[in-house]
């Protein structure tokens, strides 16, 4: 009786597992790269990215900024202000990463949750 029960359970599980898809691996997608970040650049290049983001979209926006510490702080402030309140305050996912370097620039990526982060372009 125990053997028959075990066979039935194993057989049932095999049908359940066959019907499930293996999650696809998504490659990070570079959305924009900005060297000189000004309020005009934010308005022209970043606002359209935030406006196009759907509240139910699972992609995570990686905002990777390179430069000296004072420039990193300035960039994060400008970008944070551009996001504002969206999606009824809950918002979508934005991950800020600061990397010190001599040359200042910001790169924004779309990354699927749980997938590898974008490549380091420093």
N, CA, C and O atoms as a printed pandas DataFrame, in Angstrom:
     atom_number atom_name residue_name chain_id  residue_number  x_coord  y_coord  z_coord
0              1         N          UNK        A               1    0.822   -1.205    0.000
1              2        CA          UNK        A               1    0.000    0.000    0.000
2              3         C          UNK        A               1    0.862    1.264    0.000
3              4         O          UNK        A               1    0.567    2.226   -0.710
4              5         N          UNK        A               2    1.945    1.251    0.815
5              6        CA          UNK        A               2    2.837    2.409    0.856
6              7         C          UNK        A               2    3.541    2.589   -0.479
7              8         O          UNK        A               2    3.757    3.717   -0.923
8              9         N          UNK        A               3    3.895    1.497   -1.114
9             10        CA          UNK        A               3    4.583    1.563   -2.399
10            11         C          UNK        A               3    3.675    2.160   -3.465
11            12         O          UNK        A               3    4.113    2.979   -4.273
12            13         N          UNK        A               4    2.418    1.752   -3.466
13            14        CA          UNK        A               4    1.464    2.274   -4.443
14            15         C          UNK        A               4    1.254    3.778   -4.226
15            16         O          UNK        A               4    1.184    4.539   -5.191
16            17         N          UNK        A               5    1.155    4.203   -2.971
17            18        CA          UNK        A               5    0.990    5.624   -2.656
18            19         C          UNK        A               5    2.197    6.422   -3.127
19            20         O          UNK        A               5    2.042    7.509   -3.684
20            21         N          UNK        A               6    3.394    5.895   -2.909
21            22        CA          UNK        A               6    4.614    6.584   -3.328
22            23         C          UNK        A               6    4.677    6.696   -4.845
23            24         O          UNK        A               6    5.099    7.729   -5.366
24            25         N          UNK        A               7    4.270    5.661   -5.561
25            26        CA          UNK        A               7    4.276    5.689   -7.020
26            27         C          UNK        A               7    3.270    6.714   -7.531
27            28         O          UNK        A               7    3.567    7.453   -8.470
28            29         N          UNK        A               8    2.104    6.769   -6.938
29            30        CA          UNK        A               8    1.077    7.733   -7.352
30            31         C          UNK        A               8    1.569    9.159   -7.120
31            32         O          UNK        A               8    1.380   10.026   -7.973
32            33         N          UNK        A               9    2.193    9.404   -5.980
33            34        CA          UNK        A               9    2.706   10.748   -5.669
34            35         C          UNK        A               9    3.810   11.127   -6.655
35            36         O          UNK        A               9    3.809   12.237   -7.185
36            37         N          UNK        A              10    4.749   10.218   -6.905
37            38        CA          UNK        A              10    5.848   10.490   -7.835
38            39         C          UNK        A              10    5.309   10.742   -9.241
39            40         O          UNK        A              10    5.793   11.631   -9.941
40            41         N          UNK        A              11    4.320    9.969   -9.652
41            42        CA          UNK        A              11    3.723   10.125  -10.972
42            43         C          UNK        A              11    3.025   11.483  -11.082
43            44         O          UNK        A              11    3.139   12.161  -12.103
44            45         N          UNK        A              12    2.310   11.873  -10.041
45            46        CA          UNK        A              12    1.616   13.169  -10.030
46            47         C          UNK        A              12    2.608   14.319  -10.085
47            48         O          UNK        A              12    2.401   15.283  -10.822
48            49         N          UNK        A              13    3.685   14.226   -9.311
49            50        CA          UNK        A              13    4.698   15.280   -9.301
50            51         C          UNK        A              13    5.372   15.428  -10.656
51            52         O          UNK        A              13    5.720   16.538  -11.059
52            53         N          UNK        A              14    5.558   14.323  -11.359
53            54        CA          UNK        A              14    6.209   14.406  -12.663
54            55         C          UNK        A              14    5.360   15.218  -13.633
55            56         O          UNK        A              14    5.912   15.951  -14.453
56            57         N          UNK        A              15    4.040   15.112  -13.565
57            58        CA          UNK        A              15    3.174   15.913  -14.427
58            59         C          UNK        A              15    3.218   17.389  -14.039
59            60         O          UNK        A              15    3.193   18.265  -14.904
60            61         N          UNK        A              16    3.281   17.658  -12.750
61            62        CA          UNK        A              16    3.333   19.047  -12.282
62            63         C          UNK        A              16    4.632   19.694  -12.732
63            64         O          UNK        A              16    4.618   20.821  -13.227
64            65         N          UNK        A              17    5.765   18.996  -12.569
65            66        CA          UNK        A              17    7.064   19.556  -12.908
66            67         C          UNK        A              17    7.258   19.712  -14.412
67            68         O          UNK        A              17    7.935   20.643  -14.848
68            69         N          UNK        A              18    6.685   18.832  -15.203
69            70        CA          UNK        A              18    6.807   18.919  -16.656
70            71         C          UNK        A              18    6.113   20.177  -17.171
71            72         O          UNK        A              18    6.572   20.782  -18.140
72            73         N          UNK        A              19    5.028   20.571  -16.544
73            74        CA          UNK        A              19    4.264   21.729  -16.990
74            75         C          UNK        A              19    4.910   23.058  -16.648
75            76         O          UNK        A              19    4.493   24.090  -17.174
76            77         N          UNK        A              20    5.929   23.068  -15.772
77            78        CA          UNK        A              20    6.561   24.320  -15.377
78            79         C          UNK        A              20    7.714   24.664  -16.309
79            80         O          UNK        A              20    8.507   23.804  -16.692
80            81         N          UNK        A              21    7.785   25.935  -16.661
81            82        CA          UNK        A              21    8.861   26.391  -17.532
82            83         C          UNK        A              21   10.081   26.776  -16.702
83            84         O          UNK        A              21    9.958   27.268  -15.580
84            85         N          UNK        A              22   11.235   26.547  -17.262
85            86        CA          UNK        A              22   12.473   26.996  -16.636
86            87         C          UNK        A              22   12.596   28.487  -16.925
87            88         O          UNK        A              22   12.471   28.902  -18.078
88            89         N          UNK        A              23   12.841   29.307  -15.889
89            90        CA          UNK        A              23   12.925   30.745  -16.137
90            91         C          UNK        A              23   14.044   31.078  -17.118
91            92         O          UNK        A              23   15.128   30.497  -17.073
92            93         N          UNK        A              24   13.752   32.037  -18.013
93            94        CA          UNK        A              24   14.739   32.463  -19.000
94            95         C          UNK        A              24   15.751   33.390  -18.343
95            96         O          UNK        A              24   15.427   34.127  -17.411
96            97         N          UNK        A              25   16.952   33.343  -18.833
97            98        CA          UNK        A              25   17.981   34.277  -18.396
98            99         C          UNK        A              25   17.869   35.516  -19.281
99           100         O          UNK        A              25   17.880   35.416  -20.508
100          101         N          UNK        A              26   17.764   36.653  -18.664
101          102        CA          UNK        A              26   17.674   37.912  -19.395
102          103         C          UNK        A              26   19.016   38.625  -19.298
103          104         O          UNK        A              26   19.640   38.647  -18.238
104          105         N          UNK        A              27   19.443   39.191  -20.380
105          106        CA          UNK        A              27   20.664   39.991  -20.372
106          107         C          UNK        A              27   20.316   41.413  -19.953
107          108         O          UNK        A              27   19.262   41.924  -20.332
108          109         N          UNK        A              28   21.197   42.071  -19.164
109          110        CA          UNK        A              28   20.956   43.477  -18.848
110          111         C          UNK        A              28   20.891   44.306  -20.133
111          112         O          UNK        A              28   21.627   44.055  -21.088
112          113         N          UNK        A              29   20.009   45.283  -20.138
113          114        CA          UNK        A              29   19.821   46.142  -21.318
114          115         C          UNK        A              29   20.232   47.565  -20.945
115          116         O          UNK        A              29   19.666   48.170  -20.035
116          117         N          UNK        A              30   21.230   48.088  -21.666
117          118        CA          UNK        A              30   21.663   49.462  -21.409
118          119         C          UNK        A              30   20.636   50.405  -22.017
119          120         O          UNK        A              30   20.349   50.341  -23.213
120          121         N          UNK        A              31   20.083   51.287  -21.179
121          122        CA          UNK        A              31   19.069   52.230  -21.640
122          123         C          UNK        A              31   19.677   53.558  -22.081
123          124         O          UNK        A              31   19.286   54.120  -23.104
124          125         N          UNK        A              32   20.629   54.050  -21.309
125          126        CA          UNK        A              32   21.229   55.347  -21.633
126          127         C          UNK        A              32   22.560   55.484  -20.901
127          128         O          UNK        A              32   22.768   54.918  -19.827
128          129         N          UNK        A              33   23.442   56.245  -21.511
129          130        CA          UNK        A              33   24.718   56.608  -20.875
130          131         C          UNK        A              33   24.879   58.106  -21.013
131          132         O          UNK        A              33   24.795   58.649  -22.115
132          133         N          UNK        A              34   25.110   58.772  -19.899
133          134        CA          UNK        A              34   25.191   60.233  -19.884
134          135         C          UNK        A              34   26.507   60.647  -19.223
135          136         O          UNK        A              34   26.785   60.278  -18.082
136          137         N          UNK        A              35   27.304   61.413  -19.953
137          138        CA          UNK        A              35   28.557   61.895  -19.367
138          139         C          UNK        A              35   28.331   63.203  -18.615
139          140         O          UNK        A              35   28.700   63.321  -17.447
140          141         N          UNK        A              36   27.745   64.153  -19.262
141          142        CA          UNK        A              36   27.507   65.456  -18.633
142          143         C          UNK        A              36   26.050   65.488  -18.180
143          144         O          UNK        A              36   25.144   65.627  -19.003
144          145         N          UNK        A              37   25.825   65.362  -16.885
145          146        CA          UNK        A              37   24.464   65.296  -16.361
146          147         C          UNK        A              37   24.027   66.663  -15.856
147          148         O          UNK        A              37   24.549   67.178  -14.866
148          149         N          UNK        A              38   23.064   67.234  -16.556
149          150        CA          UNK        A              38   22.501   68.530  -16.173
150          151         C          UNK        A              38   20.989   68.357  -16.022
151          152         O          UNK        A              38   20.445   67.294  -16.319
152          153         N          UNK        A              39   20.326   69.403  -15.564
153          154        CA          UNK        A              39   18.868   69.350  -15.447
154          155         C          UNK        A              39   18.218   69.160  -16.815
155          156         O          UNK        A              39   17.187   68.496  -16.930
156          157         N          UNK        A              40   18.815   69.738  -17.840
157          158        CA          UNK        A              40   18.284   69.580  -19.200
158          159         C          UNK        A              40   18.424   68.116  -19.642
159          160         O          UNK        A              40   17.486   67.541  -20.193
160          161         N          UNK        A              41   19.586   67.522  -19.400
161          162        CA          UNK        A              41   19.804   66.113  -19.751
162          163         C          UNK        A              41   18.826   65.211  -18.994
163          164         O          UNK        A              41   18.288   64.258  -19.557
164          165         N          UNK        A              42   18.604   65.514  -17.735
165          166        CA          UNK        A              42   17.644   64.733  -16.938
166          167         C          UNK        A              42   16.269   64.799  -17.569
167          168         O          UNK        A              42   15.591   63.782  -17.715
168          169         N          UNK        A              43   15.855   66.013  -17.945
169          170        CA          UNK        A              43   14.529   66.193  -18.536
170          171         C          UNK        A              43   14.414   65.472  -19.881
171          172         O          UNK        A              43   13.395   64.843  -20.164
172          173         N          UNK        A              44   15.456   65.564  -20.705
173          174        CA          UNK        A              44   15.398   64.981  -22.047
174          175         C          UNK        A              44   15.614   63.469  -22.070
175          176         O          UNK        A              44   14.999   62.773  -22.877
176          177         N          UNK        A              45   16.478   62.953  -21.196
177          178        CA          UNK        A              45   16.858   61.551  -21.296
178          179         C          UNK        A              45   16.312   60.650  -20.195
179          180         O          UNK        A              45   16.045   59.474  -20.441
180          181         N          UNK        A              46   16.141   61.179  -18.988
181          182        CA          UNK        A              46   15.713   60.317  -17.882
182          183         C          UNK        A              46   14.207   60.307  -17.664
183          184         O          UNK        A              46   13.624   59.248  -17.434
184          185         N          UNK        A              47   13.581   61.457  -17.730
185          186        CA          UNK        A              47   12.126   61.519  -17.512
186          187         C          UNK        A              47   11.388   60.566  -18.451
187          188         O          UNK        A              47   10.473   59.878  -17.997
188          189         N          UNK        A              48   11.742   60.489  -19.750
189          190        CA          UNK        A              48   11.057   59.521  -20.622
190          191         C          UNK        A              48   11.250   58.061  -20.172
191          192         O          UNK        A              48   10.357   57.234  -20.356
192          193         N          UNK        A              49   12.400   57.749  -19.591
193          194        CA          UNK        A              49   12.621   56.384  -19.086
194          195         C          UNK        A              49   11.681   56.107  -17.924
195          196         O          UNK        A              49   11.046   55.054  -17.878
196          197         N          UNK        A              50   11.587   57.044  -16.982
197          198        CA          UNK        A              50   10.699   56.834  -15.823
198          199         C          UNK        A              50    9.236   56.811  -16.271
199          200         O          UNK        A              50    8.442   56.025  -15.754
200          201         N          UNK        A              51    8.876   57.672  -17.233
201          202        CA          UNK        A              51    7.485   57.711  -17.704
202          203         C          UNK        A              51    7.089   56.424  -18.422
203          204         O          UNK        A              51    5.929   56.016  -18.366
204          205         N          UNK        A              52    8.036   55.787  -19.090
205          206        CA          UNK        A              52    7.740   54.548  -19.824
206          207         C          UNK        A              52    7.645   53.326  -18.908
207          208         O          UNK        A              52    7.123   52.287  -19.313
208          209         N          UNK        A              53    8.141   53.443  -17.689
209          210        CA          UNK        A              53    8.133   52.320  -16.755
210          211         C          UNK        A              53    6.711   52.036  -16.281
211          212         O          UNK        A              53    6.035   52.920  -15.756
212          213         N          UNK        A              54    6.270   50.809  -16.471
213          214        CA          UNK        A              54    4.952   50.406  -15.982
214          215         C          UNK        A              54    5.086   49.987  -14.524
215          216         O          UNK        A              54    6.104   49.423  -14.122
216          217         N          UNK        A              55    4.068   50.262  -13.749
217          218        CA          UNK        A              55    4.120   49.939  -12.322
218          219         C          UNK        A              55    4.224   48.438  -12.069
219          220         O          UNK        A              55    4.744   48.018  -11.035
220          221         N          UNK        A              56    3.743   47.643  -12.989
221          222        CA          UNK        A              56    3.785   46.190  -12.810
222          223         C          UNK        A              56    5.015   45.566  -13.466
223          224         O          UNK        A              56    5.208   44.352  -13.401
224          225         N          UNK        A              57    5.834   46.383  -14.089
225          226        CA          UNK        A              57    7.038   45.901  -14.776
226          227         C          UNK        A              57    8.049   45.420  -13.734
227          228         O          UNK        A              57    8.423   46.192  -12.851
228          229         N          UNK        A              58    8.502   44.165  -13.813
229          230        CA          UNK        A              58    9.417   43.642  -12.793
230          231         C          UNK        A              58   10.876   44.069  -12.969
231          232         O          UNK        A              58   11.685   43.861  -12.065
232          233         N          UNK        A              59   11.228   44.663  -14.118
233          234        CA          UNK        A              59   12.621   45.041  -14.349
234          235         C          UNK        A              59   13.103   46.007  -13.277
235          236         O          UNK        A              59   12.342   46.849  -12.800
236          237         N          UNK        A              60   14.368   45.881  -12.905
237          238        CA          UNK        A              60   15.000   46.784  -11.950
238          239         C          UNK        A              60   15.892   47.737  -12.734
239          240         O          UNK        A              60   16.687   47.309  -13.571
240          241         N          UNK        A              61   15.759   49.012  -12.463
241          242        CA          UNK        A              61   16.622   50.007  -13.094
242          243         C          UNK        A              61   17.893   50.125  -12.248
243          244         O          UNK        A              61   17.835   50.499  -11.077
244          245         N          UNK        A              62   19.029   49.806  -12.846
245          246        CA          UNK        A              62   20.325   49.995  -12.192
246          247         C          UNK        A              62   20.873   51.323  -12.674
247          248         O          UNK        A              62   21.082   51.515  -13.872
248          249         N          UNK        A              63   21.106   52.237  -11.755
249          250        CA          UNK        A              63   21.681   53.540  -12.069
250          251         C          UNK        A              63   23.120   53.511  -11.543
251          252         O          UNK        A              63   23.360   53.657  -10.344
252          253         N          UNK        A              64   24.057   53.323  -12.453
253          254        CA          UNK        A              64   25.458   53.214  -12.058
254          255         C          UNK        A              64   26.155   54.511  -12.431
255          256         O          UNK        A              64   26.244   54.873  -13.604
256          257         N          UNK        A              65   26.648   55.203  -11.410
257          258        CA          UNK        A              65   27.336   56.473  -11.629
258          259         C          UNK        A              65   28.816   56.311  -11.304
259          260         O          UNK        A              65   29.194   55.673  -10.321
260          261         N          UNK        A              66   29.632   56.905  -12.152
261          262        CA          UNK        A              66   31.083   56.904  -11.989
262          263         C          UNK        A              66   31.523   58.348  -11.787
263          264         O          UNK        A              66   30.920   59.269  -12.338
264          265         N          UNK        A              67   32.578   58.543  -10.993
265          266        CA          UNK        A              67   33.129   59.884  -10.821
266          267         C          UNK        A              67   33.676   60.082   -9.424
267          268         O          UNK        A              67   33.659   59.163   -8.605
268          269         N          UNK        A              68   34.168   61.296   -9.147
269          270        CA          UNK        A              68   34.650   61.613   -7.801
270          271         C          UNK        A              68   33.468   61.708   -6.830
271          272         O          UNK        A              68   32.338   61.931   -7.262
272          273         N          UNK        A              69   33.715   61.540   -5.518
273          274        CA          UNK        A              69   32.624   61.495   -4.530
274          275         C          UNK        A              69   31.637   62.658   -4.593
275          276         O          UNK        A              69   30.430   62.433   -4.499
276          277         N          UNK        A              70   32.112   63.892   -4.750
277          278        CA          UNK        A              70   31.171   65.033   -4.788
278          279         C          UNK        A              70   30.277   64.982   -6.030
279          280         O          UNK        A              70   29.113   65.378   -5.973
280          281         N          UNK        A              71   30.818   64.497   -7.148
281          282        CA          UNK        A              71   30.028   64.361   -8.377
282          283         C          UNK        A              71   29.010   63.232   -8.251
283          284         O          UNK        A              71   27.889   63.349   -8.747
284          285         N          UNK        A              72   29.392   62.140   -7.592
285          286        CA          UNK        A              72   28.456   61.021   -7.382
286          287         C          UNK        A              72   27.242   61.483   -6.583
287          288         O          UNK        A              72   26.106   61.134   -6.901
288          289         N          UNK        A              73   27.499   62.270   -5.546
289          290        CA          UNK        A              73   26.408   62.782   -4.706
290          291         C          UNK        A              73   25.486   63.697   -5.511
291          292         O          UNK        A              73   24.264   63.603   -5.396
292          293         N          UNK        A              74   26.062   64.573   -6.318
293          294        CA          UNK        A              74   25.277   65.500   -7.141
294          295         C          UNK        A              74   24.411   64.730   -8.142
295          296         O          UNK        A              74   23.236   65.047   -8.328
296          297         N          UNK        A              75   24.993   63.728   -8.777
297          298        CA          UNK        A              75   24.256   62.932   -9.760
298          299         C          UNK        A              75   23.096   62.179   -9.111
299          300         O          UNK        A              75   21.988   62.161   -9.646
300          301         N          UNK        A              76   23.350   61.561   -7.964
301          302        CA          UNK        A              76   22.275   60.816   -7.314
302          303         C          UNK        A              76   21.127   61.749   -6.921
303          304         O          UNK        A              76   19.957   61.379   -7.026
304          305         N          UNK        A              77   21.460   62.933   -6.478
305          306        CA          UNK        A              77   20.418   63.902   -6.105
306          307         C          UNK        A              77   19.569   64.291   -7.328
307          308         O          UNK        A              77   18.340   64.292   -7.256
308          309         N          UNK        A              78   20.222   64.617   -8.436
309          310        CA          UNK        A              78   19.494   64.988   -9.669
310          311         C          UNK        A              78   18.594   63.840  -10.151
311          312         O          UNK        A              78   17.439   64.054  -10.519
312          313         N          UNK        A              79   19.141   62.631  -10.141
313          314        CA          UNK        A              79   18.381   61.475  -10.645
314          315         C          UNK        A              79   17.226   61.131   -9.709
315          316         O          UNK        A              79   16.118   60.855  -10.167
316          317         N          UNK        A              80   17.477   61.145   -8.412
317          318        CA          UNK        A              80   16.404   60.854   -7.447
318          319         C          UNK        A              80   15.254   61.838   -7.585
319          320         O          UNK        A              80   14.085   61.454   -7.543
320          321         N          UNK        A              81   15.597   63.113   -7.752
321          322        CA          UNK        A              81   14.552   64.128   -7.923
322          323         C          UNK        A              81   13.758   63.911   -9.205
323          324         O          UNK        A              81   12.576   64.250   -9.260
324          325         N          UNK        A              82   14.384   63.352  -10.235
325          326        CA          UNK        A              82   13.684   63.147  -11.509
326          327         C          UNK        A              82   12.670   62.005  -11.443
327          328         O          UNK        A              82   11.709   61.976  -12.211
328          329         N          UNK        A              83   12.890   61.073  -10.528
329          330        CA          UNK        A              83   11.980   59.919  -10.419
330          331         C          UNK        A              83   10.649   60.355   -9.821
331          332         O          UNK        A              83    9.588   59.989  -10.327
332          333         N          UNK        A              84   10.703   61.131   -8.753
333          334        CA          UNK        A              84    9.480   61.612   -8.121
334          335         C          UNK        A              84    8.592   60.486   -7.646
335          336         O          UNK        A              84    9.024   59.337   -7.554
336          337         N          UNK        A              85    7.352   60.816   -7.345
337          338        CA          UNK        A              85    6.388   59.807   -6.904
338          339         C          UNK        A              85    5.686   59.227   -8.107
339          340         O          UNK        A              85    5.071   59.946   -8.894
340          341         N          UNK        A              86    5.781   57.936   -8.239
341          342        CA          UNK        A              86    5.137   57.242   -9.350
342          343         C          UNK        A              86    4.494   55.974   -8.803
343          344         O          UNK        A              86    4.827   55.520   -7.708
344          345         N          UNK        A              87    3.604   55.430   -9.544
345          346        CA          UNK        A              87    2.971   54.151   -9.189
346          347         C          UNK        A              87    2.309   54.215   -7.811
347          348         O          UNK        A              87    2.468   53.306   -6.997
348          349         N          UNK        A              88    1.580   55.277   -7.563
349          350        CA          UNK        A              88    0.854   55.437   -6.296
350          351         C          UNK        A              88    1.761   55.259   -5.081
351          352         O          UNK        A              88    1.433   54.513   -4.159
352          353         N          UNK        A              89    2.868   55.925   -5.084
353          354        CA          UNK        A              89    3.855   55.984   -4.008
354          355         C          UNK        A              89    4.691   54.707   -3.890
355          356         O          UNK        A              89    5.854   54.780   -3.494
356          357         N          UNK        A              90    4.129   53.538   -4.225
357          358        CA          UNK        A              90    4.893   52.301   -4.102
358          359         C          UNK        A              90    6.138   52.373   -4.972
359          360         O          UNK        A              90    7.225   51.982   -4.547
360          361         N          UNK        A              91    5.980   52.863   -6.166
361          362        CA          UNK        A              91    7.115   53.052   -7.048
362          363         C          UNK        A              91    7.617   51.776   -7.683
363          364         O          UNK        A              91    7.143   50.677   -7.392
364          365         N          UNK        A              92    8.570   51.947   -8.540
365          366        CA          UNK        A              92    9.218   50.805   -9.158
366          367         C          UNK        A              92   10.633   50.731   -8.617
367          368         O          UNK        A              92   11.058   51.598   -7.853
368          369         N          UNK        A              93   11.346   49.720   -9.003
369          370        CA          UNK        A              93   12.654   49.445   -8.406
370          371         C          UNK        A              93   13.772   50.199   -9.120
371          372         O          UNK        A              93   13.950   50.093  -10.333
372          373         N          UNK        A              94   14.510   50.956   -8.333
373          374        CA          UNK        A              94   15.693   51.649   -8.832
374          375         C          UNK        A              94   16.816   51.367   -7.848
375          376         O          UNK        A              94   16.667   51.579   -6.644
376          377         N          UNK        A              95   17.926   50.894   -8.357
377          378        CA          UNK        A              95   19.083   50.573   -7.529
378          379         C          UNK        A              95   20.225   51.499   -7.925
379          380         O          UNK        A              95   20.660   51.513   -9.076
380          381         N          UNK        A              96   20.705   52.273   -6.952
381          382        CA          UNK        A              96   21.818   53.194   -7.212
382          383         C          UNK        A              96   23.128   52.528   -6.829
383          384         O          UNK        A              96   23.258   51.951   -5.749
384          385         N          UNK        A              97   24.100   52.616   -7.736
385          386        CA          UNK        A              97   25.440   52.088   -7.486
386          387         C          UNK        A              97   26.424   53.198   -7.820
387          388         O          UNK        A              97   26.409   53.739   -8.925
388          389         N          UNK        A              98   27.277   53.534   -6.862
389          390        CA          UNK        A              98   28.302   54.557   -7.077
390          391         C          UNK        A              98   29.665   53.889   -7.176
391          392         O          UNK        A              98   30.020   53.031   -6.368
392          393         N          UNK        A              99   30.418   54.303   -8.187
393          394        CA          UNK        A              99   31.772   53.776   -8.374
394          395         C          UNK        A              99   32.714   54.955   -8.619
395          396         O          UNK        A              99   32.569   55.703   -9.586
396          397         N          UNK        A             100   33.667   55.092   -7.726
397          398        CA          UNK        A             100   34.611   56.197   -7.865
398          399         C          UNK        A             100   35.500   56.008   -9.084
399          400         O          UNK        A             100   36.012   54.920   -9.348
400          401         N          UNK        A             101   35.668   57.102   -9.817
401          402        CA          UNK        A             101   36.568   57.112  -10.966
402          403         C          UNK        A             101   36.879   58.565  -11.300
403          404         O          UNK        A             101   36.236   59.477  -10.780
404          405         N          UNK        A             102   37.859   58.778  -12.161
405          406        CA          UNK        A             102   38.226   60.144  -12.541
406          407         C          UNK        A             102   37.213   60.745  -13.500
407          408         O          UNK        A             102   36.901   61.933  -13.413
408          409         N          UNK        A             103   36.696   59.931  -14.415
409          410        CA          UNK        A             103   35.753   60.398  -15.422
410          411         C          UNK        A             103   34.314   60.224  -14.924
411          412         O          UNK        A             103   33.924   59.129  -14.516
412          413         N          UNK        A             104   33.536   61.295  -14.958
413          414        CA          UNK        A             104   32.153   61.248  -14.475
414          415         C          UNK        A             104   31.201   60.846  -15.594
415          416         O          UNK        A             104   31.262   61.378  -16.703
416          417         N          UNK        A             105   30.325   59.903  -15.284
417          418        CA          UNK        A             105   29.266   59.493  -16.218
418          419         C          UNK        A             105   28.279   58.629  -15.452
419          420         O          UNK        A             105   28.580   58.121  -14.372
420          421         N          UNK        A             106   27.108   58.472  -16.025
421          422        CA          UNK        A             106   26.059   57.635  -15.438
422          423         C          UNK        A             106   25.504   56.734  -16.530
423          424         O          UNK        A             106   25.245   57.173  -17.651
424          425         N          UNK        A             107   25.325   55.457  -16.178
425          426        CA          UNK        A             107   24.765   54.481  -17.104
426          427         C          UNK        A             107   23.534   53.878  -16.434
427          428         O          UNK        A             107   23.593   53.476  -15.272
428          429         N          UNK        A             108   22.421   53.814  -17.161
429          430        CA          UNK        A             108   21.191   53.236  -16.621
430          431         C          UNK        A             108   20.881   51.962  -17.389
431          432         O          UNK        A             108   20.865   51.938  -18.620
432          433         N          UNK        A             109   20.634   50.908  -16.628
433          434        CA          UNK        A             109   20.390   49.574  -17.180
434          435         C          UNK        A             109   19.036   49.059  -16.726
435          436         O          UNK        A             109   18.555   49.426  -15.654
436          437         N          UNK        A             110   18.425   48.214  -17.536
437          438        CA          UNK        A             110   17.275   47.396  -17.149
438          439         C          UNK        A             110   17.825   46.017  -16.806
439          440         O          UNK        A             110   18.500   45.403  -17.633
440          441         N          UNK        A             111   17.552   45.522  -15.612
441          442        CA          UNK        A             111   18.037   44.212  -15.190
442          443         C          UNK        A             111   16.860   43.422  -14.629
443          444         O          UNK        A             111   16.097   43.925  -13.804
444          445         N          UNK        A             112   16.723   42.188  -15.082
445          446        CA          UNK        A             112   15.666   41.311  -14.598
446          447         C          UNK        A             112   15.985   40.911  -13.160
447          448         O          UNK        A             112   17.135   40.590  -12.862
448          449         N          UNK        A             113   14.994   40.921  -12.253
449          450        CA          UNK        A             113   15.251   40.553  -10.860
450          451         C          UNK        A             113   15.901   39.172  -10.747
451          452         O          UNK        A             113   15.437   38.206  -11.352
452          453         N          UNK        A             114   16.969   39.094   -9.970
453          454        CA          UNK        A             114   17.649   37.831   -9.735
454          455         C          UNK        A             114   18.712   37.489  -10.754
455          456         O          UNK        A             114   19.489   36.556  -10.548
456          457         N          UNK        A             115   18.761   38.236  -11.865
457          458        CA          UNK        A             115   19.791   37.973  -12.872
458          459         C          UNK        A             115   21.073   38.705  -12.527
459          460         O          UNK        A             115   21.110   39.510  -11.597
460          461         N          UNK        A             116   22.107   38.424  -13.270
461          462        CA          UNK        A             116   23.422   39.036  -13.030
462          463         C          UNK        A             116   23.356   40.545  -13.219
463          464         O          UNK        A             116   22.609   41.041  -14.062
464          465         N          UNK        A             117   24.147   41.276  -12.424
465          466        CA          UNK        A             117   24.177   42.722  -12.593
466          467         C          UNK        A             117   24.842   43.101  -13.910
467          468         O          UNK        A             117   25.507   42.277  -14.536
468          469         N          UNK        A             118   24.659   44.351  -14.327
469          470        CA          UNK        A             118   25.293   44.793  -15.570
470          471         C          UNK        A             118   26.809   44.730  -15.444
471          472         O          UNK        A             118   27.345   44.751  -14.336
472          473         N          UNK        A             119   27.495   44.654  -16.573
473          474        CA          UNK        A             119   28.958   44.596  -16.521
474          475         C          UNK        A             119   29.547   45.904  -16.018
475          476         O          UNK        A             119   28.975   46.975  -16.217
476          477         N          UNK        A             120   30.698   45.802  -15.363
477          478        CA          UNK        A             120   31.400   46.995  -14.895
478          479         C          UNK        A             120   32.142   47.590  -16.073
479          480         O          UNK        A             120   33.016   46.944  -16.650
480          481         N          UNK        A             121   31.804   48.805  -16.430
481          482        CA          UNK        A             121   32.418   49.460  -17.590
482          483         C          UNK        A             121   33.434   50.499  -17.189
483          484         O          UNK        A             121   33.726   51.408  -17.966
484          485         N          UNK        A             122   33.973   50.390  -16.011
485          486        CA          UNK        A             122   34.929   51.377  -15.514
486          487         C          UNK        A             122   36.275   51.235  -16.181
487          488         O          UNK        A             122   37.197   51.991  -15.877
